[in-house]
Amino acid sequence: MISTDRLDLIPLRSEHAAEMTEVLSDPALHTFTGGTPLTPAALLARYERLAVAHPIRRCGG
């Protein structure tokens, strides 16, 4: 996790998919990114794949 006074960056988790489905559902967004909005099930599947494919790496110190 990376935190500043104004922003917290947290690792992507599958639980975020439900909230992000609404955020990413605007077709106008996809004018610039390509494709179409994903269904809630498709976004959940994508987030599950991404969370497994990119585990959190911790740096030793």
N, C-alpha and C positions, 0 to 999 in steps of 0.2 A: 504494500500500500504506500502511496506517495501522498503526503498531505502538505498543504500550504494554508495560509490564512483564508484563502478564498476558494480552494478547490481540494477535493479528495479524489484521487484516482484509485479505484479498487479493481482487482482482477475480475475478468468476465466470468460469470457463473451462469449455469442454466436457469437459475431462478430469475434472472434478469429478463428472460425472453418475454414473459407475459407483459411486463411494463413496456418493453421496447416495441412490441407488436404495434401498439397504438402510435408510438412516436414515429415509427418507420412506415406507417400505413399511407401516408400522403403520396399519391401518385406523382405530384409535382417534384418531390424529392428525387424520384427515379428518372426524371428528365435528365438530370446531371450525372447520376450514378449508373444508369442503365438498368434494365430488367423491370420487374414489377414488384409490388409489395408481397412479402411472404405471408402465408397463413400462419396462425399461431403455432400449429404443429410443426410446420417447416422451419420456422425461426427457432423453436425449441431444439429441434434436431441439429440445426447448424450450430447453435451455442454449445450443445453437448459435444459435438465434434471438435469445436475450437478449444473448449476447456481441456479436453484430453490431449489434443495435438500440441498445445502450448502450455505446459504446466508452469507454475510459478518457479522461477529460479532464484535462489537466494545466494547472495555473494558472501563469501567468507570475509572476515575482517580482522 
